Amino acid sequence: MADIIVLRGSYNNLVGGIPVTSISKNGTTTDEDLYGKDIASCISYLLEEGLTLMFQSADNNGYTVMFNRSGTVPQNPIITILQGRIDTVVTLITDAGSVTGILTLLGTDVVQLLEESGDIILVPIAQINGVI
């Protein structure tokens, strides 16, 4: 079984739960094909297999979960993306819309942007769906 598994479930065509619509993993394949199965059942299966739920996020289109077997805590993928972007202009996409500015602070749960107008914006990392 893989050491890191990321599952994405889509809210489209909901019938009997949130189906897994994409899988990303490293290492060997899982003992069970998870694609198309209810994400809650997959979470239960992966926990029983000894993986640890490390990250979860939801947006208007679906639900994402990340599991890890090794016991080390991988960073939130948004933090990883933003680490190399400090002091550069970024656009953060959230459910409330997008915001653009210079990334001036990257915390464990919030980012700070300096907008062109001079306004300082704080955005919770959990609310970020994408980075441009």
Secondary structure, 3 states (H helix, E strand, C coil): CCCEEEEEEECCCCCCCCEEEEEEECCCCCCCCCCCCEHHHHHHHHHHCCCEEEEEEECCCEEEEEEECCCCCCCCHHHHHHHCCCCCEEEEEECCEEEEEEEEEECCCEEEEECCCCCEEEEEHHHEEEEC
